[in-house]
Amino acid sequence: MLIKRGMKHLSRVNDVMFRRLRIERDITIFPDDVFLTSFPRSGNTWTRFLVGNLVHTEQAVTFLNVERLVADMYKHGDHYLRHLPRPRILKSHEVFDPRYKKVIYIVRDPRDVAVSNFHWEMKQRSFGDQLPIQDFLPPWIEGKIWDRLGNWGDHVTSWLSTRSGRDGFIVLRYEDMIEDPARELVKVANLLGIEPTKERLTRAAELSSADRMRQLEEKQGNKWVQTRYTRQDKPFVRKASSGGWKAVLPPQSVAQIEAAWGHVMISLGYQLSSETPNQATLVQQEK
């Protein structure tokens, strides 16, 4: 036992000395870092394209250069990440971390997140096509699919309860970005100190459209680190819409999600299936 513990310690020292760390909460973090943070399948990759195209006007973001322009902290070692140009913009799925000084937090209706998570796990071959989505939902709601991150409600609350309304923290709702991506990018531009000109905002939105991302995925999906070893018959960029859960989730699954996080959903402006049409909007406006 002592020998094993000693070897583990030496291995850890070696990782620190040579900056080979890949443990997400142990990576080197700089004070000028910007983190695109969200619960998985909330629109983080699309936001990486939007923000990357807003910042890098000299080139368009693709699946082949996004890891250099807006790196995924889960796909690269600390050595690679530390040598990226600063200020770095990094993709993260971490729950609240006080070291993150600038955060763009992406939130999405958890009913749509559930559907997207279901298809992503299938694309990764976590299970076959025969698994009903209603069987996937209970462990997902309990946080067992992403056990280190907790569940959707845990993740959202960890950030909103600690940072909401404070400098260096903005919230982007996936549904608002779909409605008007250029408008939502103004918040990002202000956070990053970029002049939000109409031309710059329009360019970023157009280069990050779902249609363009699908075209890029067809050509580059088998080379991108995120999807290289996943099923190629299932797309990474799916419908890129909101409200799709209504045609997919059984009523009992909807009820389970709303029972777990209804109060959080209402505070974010998401209408519960039992609400009147304007109730969620009114609650959000009163906050």
N, C-alpha and C positions, 0 to 999 in steps of 0.2 A: 504493500500500500504506500509506504513512504517513498519507494523508488518511483512508483507511478506519479505521485504528487510532485516529486522532484523533477521528473522529466517534463511534466506539464508546465511547471514553473519556468524551466529553461526554454521550452518552446515559446512561452509567452514573452520572455525577455528577448528572444531572437526576433519575434514579430515586432516588438516595440523598437528594437535597435534598427531594423531594416525596413521599418514602416510598411509591413505587409498586412497590417490589420484589415480584416474585413467585417469585424463585428460592428454592426451599425452604430451603436451608441458609444463606441470607442474610437471612432474616426476623429482625425484632427479637425477641429472646427475653428474657423477664423471669425473675428468680430464683424467683418463686412459680408459674410455669407448671406445668401437669400435662399430660403427653403420653400419649395413647392410641396406642401404637405397635405395629405388626405388619407382617409380610410381607403383601402384598395378598391379599385373599380369605380371610383367616383369622378373620373375624368382627368386624372393626373397627366396622362400621356398627351391628351389633346391640349391641356394647359401648357405642357412643355413646348409644344409646337407654337402655340399662341405667343407665349412669353419669349421664346427663342427668336421667333420672327419679328417680334417687336424690338428686341434688343439688337439683333444682328442684321442690320440693314444691308450688309455687304454680301450676304449669302442667304439662301433659303434653307430652312431646316428640312432634313430628310431623316429616314430611319437609319441612314448610314453615318450621319454626322451629329445626330442629336446627343449621343453619348459624350461628345466633346463639348458641345455648346450648352447643353442642360443635362448634366450627367446624372445617372441613376446610381445612388450611393450603395445599392444592393448588388450591383453588377461589376464593381471595380474595387480593387484594393486601395488602401489608404495612400500608398505611394503614388498611384496614378492620380488620385483625387487631389493630393497636396500640390501637384505640379500643374494643375489647370490654371489658366489665367484668372486673376482676381479683378473684381469680386466674382466669386463663383455663384452660380445658380444651380441648386441641387434638388433632385427629386427625393422625397422622403415619405414614408408611411408611418413614421414614429408618433407615438402618443406624446403628450406634453414633455418638452425638454427645455429647461430654463436657459440652456446655452444658445438656443435659436433666437437671435435678436431681430431678424427680419423674416416674417412668415407670410406667405400667400396660402391661405387655407381654403381648400376646395371642399364643398359639401354638396351632396346630391341626395335626392329622395331615396331613403333606404329601401323602398320597395323596388325601385329600379336598380339600386346597387346589388340587391339580392339576386335579381335575374342575371345581371352582368357577371357577378361572382360565380354563379352556377355555370354559365357558359365558359368562363375562363378556366375553371377547374376541369371541365370536360375537355377543353382544348389542351390542357396539360396532361391529359390522360389520368387524372386522379380517380376517375370512374368512367364507366361506359355510357353509351347513349340510352341505356335502359333505365337509369335511375330517375324516378319521378322527382320533380322539383320540390314537391311537398315533403319528400323524405330528406332532401338536402337542407331545408330551411331550419328545423329545430337545432341541429348542431351549429349552424351558421349564426343563429340568433344568440346562442349561448357563448359564442366566441371561440368555439373549438376549431374552426377552420383556420383562423388566424390567431392561434392561442397566445402568441407573444404580444399581440396588439390589442387583445380584448375584442369586444364586439363594436358595432357601429356606434351605439349610444355612448359606450365608454370613451371611444376615440374622440367623437365630436365634443362631448362634455369636457374632456381633459383640456382641450384647447380653448373653447369658448368661455369656460368658467374662469380661466386664468388670464386670458389675453384680450378678450373682446373689448373693444373701445380704446385700447392702448396703442401708443405709437409703435410703428413697425409691424403692425398686424392688420391684415385685411382679409375679408371673407369673400370668396367668389362662389355663388351658387351656380351649379351646372346648368340649371334651367334658365337662369338669367343670361348666361353666356350663349346658350342656344338662341335665345330671343334676340340678343344684340351683342355679339362678341366685341365689337369696337367700343361700345359704351363701357363694358366691364373692363376693358383693357386700359381705360383712362385711370382707374384705381391703381393698376399695376404701374403705369407710367409715373404717376405721382409718387408712389412708394420708391421707385428706382431713380427718381430725379430725371426722367426723360420727358422732353417736350411732346405732349400728345397731339401732334398735328393730325389732321384728317387723313392725309396721304399715308402717314406712317401706320395709323390704326387700321385703315382699310387694307393696306398691303398685308399686314400681319394676319388679319381675319381671312383674307382670300387665300393666302398661302397655307392656312391651317384648316381649310374647309374639310368636311368629312369626305367629300368626293375626291379631293386631291390626296388625302391620307390613304384612302382605299386604293387609288392608283399606285401610290408609292409602295403600299404593302404588297400588292401583286408582284411588283418587281424586286422588292428588297426584303420581304418578310422572312424568307429563308436564310437571310444573312444577318438580320438584326439579332443582337444578343438576347433580347427578350423572347423572341418567337422562333428562333432558329431550330430548336429541338422540340417544338410543340406540333400538334396536328396542323398540317397545312390545308386540310379540307375545311377547317373552321376558321373564320376570319377573326382577327384581333379587333379591327375597327368594325363594329357591328352597325346597328341602326343609327347610333348617335342622335337619339331623340329622348324626350321625356314622356313619362306616362305609359310606356310600353308594358309595364307590369299589369295593367288593367286587362290585357288580353292573354296574360300568361299565368299569373298567380291565382291559385284556387282561393275561394273566399276564406277558408280556414287559415291559409298562410298569410293573407292580408291581415286577418284579425290577430294573428300571433305577433306580427311585426308592430302593429299599432298598439297592442296591449303592452309590448315591451318598451316602446319609445314614443308613444303618442304625444306626451307633453313636450318632448324635445322637438318632434316634428312640427307641432303647432307653433312653437316659438320661432321656427325657421321659415314659417309660411307655407308648410305643406298641409294640404287639406286631408283630413282623415275621411275614410269612406262613410263614417257616421255623421259627419258634419254637414251643415248647410253650406252652400257654395262660398259665401263671403266670410265665414267664421274665422278661418285660418288667417286670411288677409287682415281682418280687423285686429286679431290678437297681435300679429306682427307689427302693425302700425302703432299699437298702444305701447309697445316696448320702448 
